[in-house]
Amino acid sequence: MGDIAFIVDLMKKETGMVISEDKHYIIATKLYPILVKYHHKDLKSLADETRNNRELIQDIIDTLLVNETFFYRDKYLFSALDKYILPEKINSQKLNILCAACSSGQEPYSIVMHFLEHYNNMFEFNILGIDVSYSILDKARQGTYNNFEVQRGLPKELLDKYFIQNGDEWVIKDLVKKNVTFLHANIGENLSRLGKFDIVFCRNVLIYFNQDFREKVINNLTNAMNPDAVLILGSAESVLSKNDNLCKFTPYPGIYKYVTNPDYLIQKYP
């Protein structure tokens, strides 16, 4: 197996991420800092060391993972929450929410700010953000973003209200932070240790996986959902596998409900 192919196979096994052949050329460039850090002259010697160095494997994962995210991504999502999802949950004692592949935290923090703005003190909620990258989770926990990051999707009034400026950076306030816990977890593995959730976000992630791994992820997420829980995927993503318990729930794309009697929802939202 060639050096590039070895790295591609490593990413697929560890994270499920499929790096298409037309993207292979960027691997050596992106891994150059890792070569320097571990004192290797080429990818071959780097690949050889991965057999006995878990820290190196994690550094490769952290470097090659796609961590594209921004605040309030996909405005329709918040309309779906307000019109269809939260009205059914509003009387719940507490909502347990999972943000899978949460990256640097903009998605869970956006959800918290939305709840604080529109549902303050109406219900309790806990948000768990998980990701396979330790370094990106550290950034999420810090809640510190540069000017470019806060300007992507975040309304200025919310920036002023929920962030503190520190030089060229913005730090999210504890008022928001305290509602989110970040934990290292791989969505390709059993998630039962995390508990059960009422709303599960896993958005714009499945597009990087092959079909077999997508189905595995969907099954893992479904097993972590309470009855009547809602699964929210990206707008270009869908449940490809046959799953009698996941039904389209709203007119918006990529949103499914875990139900024991799916016929009703199939008729309501064909």
FIFI-407184 format. One record per residue (C-alpha): residue in one letter; x, y, z; residue number from 1; chain. Coordinates in steps of 0.2 Angstrom, whole numbers. Layout:
A/X/Y/Z/NUM/A
...
// end
This chain:
M/0/0/0/1/A
G/7/17/-5/2/A
D/10/31/8/3/A
I/-5/41/3/4/A
A/-16/26/2/5/A
F/-11/21/20/6/A
I/-16/38/27/7/A
V/-32/37/17/8/A
D/-36/20/24/9/A
L/-31/25/42/10/A
M/-44/40/41/11/A
K/-57/28/35/12/A
K/-54/15/49/13/A
E/-53/28/63/14/A
T/-66/41/58/15/A
G/-76/34/43/16/A
M/-70/49/33/17/A
V/-68/45/14/18/A
I/-55/56/6/19/A
S/-58/55/-13/20/A
E/-44/52/-25/21/A
D/-45/70/-32/22/A
K/-41/76/-14/23/A
H/-26/65/-11/24/A
Y/-14/79/-17/25/A
I/-18/89/-1/26/A
I/-13/76/11/27/A
A/6/79/10/28/A
T/3/97/12/29/A
K/-8/97/27/30/A
L/3/84/36/31/A
Y/19/94/33/32/A
P/18/101/51/33/A
I/15/83/58/34/A
L/31/78/48/35/A
V/41/92/57/36/A
K/33/89/74/37/A
Y/38/70/74/38/A
H/55/73/64/39/A
H/50/63/49/40/A
K/57/67/31/41/A
D/42/59/22/42/A
L/25/51/23/43/A
K/33/33/23/44/A
S/42/35/39/45/A
L/27/44/47/46/A
A/16/30/42/47/A
D/28/17/49/48/A
E/27/26/66/49/A
T/8/26/67/50/A
R/9/7/70/51/A
N/15/11/88/52/A
N/11/29/91/53/A
R/-7/33/96/54/A
E/-3/51/99/55/A
L/3/52/81/56/A
I/-13/44/74/57/A
Q/-24/57/84/58/A
D/-13/71/77/59/A
I/-16/65/59/60/A
I/-35/64/63/61/A
D/-35/81/70/62/A
T/-26/88/55/63/A
L/-36/80/41/64/A
L/-53/81/48/65/A
V/-65/93/40/66/A
N/-71/105/54/67/A
E/-81/117/43/68/A
T/-94/125/54/69/A
F/-101/142/59/70/A
F/-114/151/70/71/A
Y/-133/149/66/72/A
R/-129/138/51/73/A
D/-144/135/40/74/A
K/-158/147/46/75/A
Y/-172/135/42/76/A
L/-166/124/56/77/A
F/-171/137/69/78/A
S/-188/139/61/79/A
A/-190/120/61/80/A
L/-186/120/80/81/A
D/-199/134/84/82/A
K/-213/127/72/83/A
Y/-212/108/74/84/A
I/-199/101/86/85/A
L/-200/112/102/86/A
P/-219/114/103/87/A
E/-220/95/106/88/A
K/-205/96/119/89/A
I/-210/111/128/90/A
N/-218/102/143/91/A
S/-204/90/145/92/A
Q/-195/91/162/93/A
K/-178/92/154/94/A
L/-172/91/136/95/A
N/-156/81/133/96/A
I/-148/86/117/97/A
L/-134/78/107/98/A
C/-123/88/95/99/A
A/-113/74/86/100/A
A/-98/80/77/101/A
C/-99/97/85/102/A
S/-82/103/79/103/A
S/-77/119/87/104/A
G/-94/122/96/105/A
Q/-103/135/85/106/A
E/-118/124/83/107/A
P/-121/119/101/108/A
Y/-118/137/107/109/A
S/-130/144/93/110/A
I/-143/132/100/111/A
V/-141/138/118/112/A
M/-142/157/112/113/A
H/-158/153/103/114/A
F/-165/145/118/115/A
L/-160/159/129/116/A
E/-168/172/117/117/A
H/-184/163/114/118/A
Y/-187/150/128/119/A
N/-178/157/143/120/A
N/-184/148/159/121/A
M/-197/138/149/122/A
F/-188/122/151/123/A
E/-172/114/157/124/A
F/-160/108/144/125/A
N/-143/99/143/126/A
I/-132/99/127/127/A
L/-118/87/125/128/A
G/-106/90/110/129/A
I/-96/76/104/130/A
D/-82/75/92/131/A
V/-67/63/87/132/A
S/-54/77/87/133/A
Y/-47/81/104/134/A
S/-40/98/98/135/A
I/-56/104/91/136/A
L/-65/100/107/137/A
D/-52/110/117/138/A
K/-56/125/106/139/A
A/-75/122/108/140/A
R/-73/121/127/141/A
Q/-63/138/127/142/A
G/-77/146/117/143/A
T/-65/158/110/144/A
Y/-67/164/92/145/A
N/-58/176/80/146/A
N/-67/190/71/147/A
F/-69/180/55/148/A
E/-78/166/65/149/A
V/-90/177/74/150/A
Q/-94/186/58/151/A
R/-100/170/50/152/A
G/-118/169/54/153/A
L/-119/177/71/154/A
P/-130/193/72/155/A
K/-121/208/80/156/A
E/-134/210/94/157/A
L/-130/192/100/158/A
L/-112/195/98/159/A
D/-113/210/109/160/A
K/-125/201/121/161/A
Y/-116/184/124/162/A
F/-98/187/120/163/A
I/-84/197/129/164/A
Q/-71/205/117/165/A
N/-53/201/122/166/A
G/-41/210/109/167/A
D/-44/202/92/168/A
E/-54/188/99/169/A
W/-72/185/107/170/A
V/-75/174/122/171/A
I/-92/167/124/172/A
K/-100/171/141/173/A
D/-102/157/155/174/A
L/-121/161/153/175/A
V/-120/151/137/176/A
K/-105/139/141/177/A
K/-113/132/156/178/A
N/-126/123/146/179/A
V/-114/113/135/180/A
T/-103/99/140/181/A
F/-90/93/127/182/A
L/-84/75/126/183/A
H/-73/64/115/184/A
A/-83/51/106/185/A
N/-83/43/89/186/A
I/-101/42/80/187/A
G/-95/26/72/188/A
E/-95/17/88/189/A
N/-108/12/101/190/A
L/-115/28/110/191/A
S/-125/20/123/192/A
R/-113/26/137/193/A
L/-119/44/133/194/A
G/-137/40/138/195/A
K/-153/44/129/196/A
F/-157/60/120/197/A
D/-173/69/114/198/A
I/-165/79/100/199/A
V/-150/73/90/200/A
F/-140/85/78/201/A
C/-128/77/66/202/A
R/-127/89/52/203/A
N/-116/90/37/204/A
V/-106/75/42/205/A
L/-113/60/33/206/A
I/-108/68/16/207/A
Y/-90/63/21/208/A
F/-94/45/23/209/A
N/-97/30/12/210/A
Q/-115/22/12/211/A
D/-110/8/24/212/A
F/-103/20/37/213/A
R/-117/32/35/214/A
E/-129/17/40/215/A
K/-119/13/54/216/A
V/-119/30/61/217/A
I/-138/32/59/218/A
N/-140/16/68/219/A
N/-129/22/82/220/A
L/-138/38/84/221/A
T/-155/30/83/222/A
N/-150/18/97/223/A
A/-146/34/108/224/A
M/-163/42/105/225/A
N/-178/41/116/226/A
P/-195/37/109/227/A
D/-202/53/99/228/A
A/-184/60/99/229/A
V/-179/70/83/230/A
L/-164/67/72/231/A
I/-158/82/63/232/A
L/-146/80/48/233/A
G/-139/92/35/234/A
S/-150/99/22/235/A
A/-142/88/9/236/A
E/-142/72/20/237/A
S/-155/59/22/238/A
V/-158/42/30/239/A
L/-153/30/16/240/A
S/-155/14/25/241/A
K/-172/6/29/242/A
N/-176/11/46/243/A
D/-194/8/51/244/A
N/-193/19/66/245/A
L/-186/35/57/246/A
C/-199/45/48/247/A
K/-199/62/40/248/A
F/-205/74/52/249/A
T/-206/92/45/250/A
P/-207/100/28/251/A
Y/-189/105/30/252/A
P/-175/93/24/253/A
G/-165/81/34/254/A
I/-177/80/49/255/A
Y/-183/64/56/256/A
K/-193/58/71/257/A
Y/-191/41/80/258/A
V/-208/34/81/259/A
T/-215/17/86/260/A
N/-230/19/73/261/A
P/-222/27/58/262/A
D/-238/26/47/263/A
Y/-245/42/54/264/A
L/-230/53/50/265/A
I/-228/45/33/266/A
Q/-246/51/29/267/A
K/-243/68/37/268/A
Y/-227/72/29/269/A
P/-225/62/13/270/A
// end
